[in-house]
């Protein structure tokens, strides 16, 4: 197991992760740090726990919006009509329909 040091709100934290996941974990810590910086830029100078709570709410809101967009995209795909049959398939269907009509005509004559 790998160890990586991340920095959030001026504090260093030693965190364990799977080997090879260090860059991902560092990136995620950077995302949290960016949210904290944006809260501080609004003049919200509060305790660390409050900053982390507000940053968590921002991330949760973004996650909710992304999930909503994904679900809307899935619903939009399901509502789209099926693509038109390929020309070769349409031609084959016409031949089969004509053949079926010939068979029906032969049966009605018999």
Secondary structure, DSSP 8 states (H G I E B T S, - for coil): -EEEEEEETTEEEEEEE-TT-HHHHHHHHHHHHHHHHHHHHTT----HHHHHHHHHHHHHHHHHHHHHHHHHHHHHHHHS------HHHHHHHHHHHHHHHHHHHHHHH-
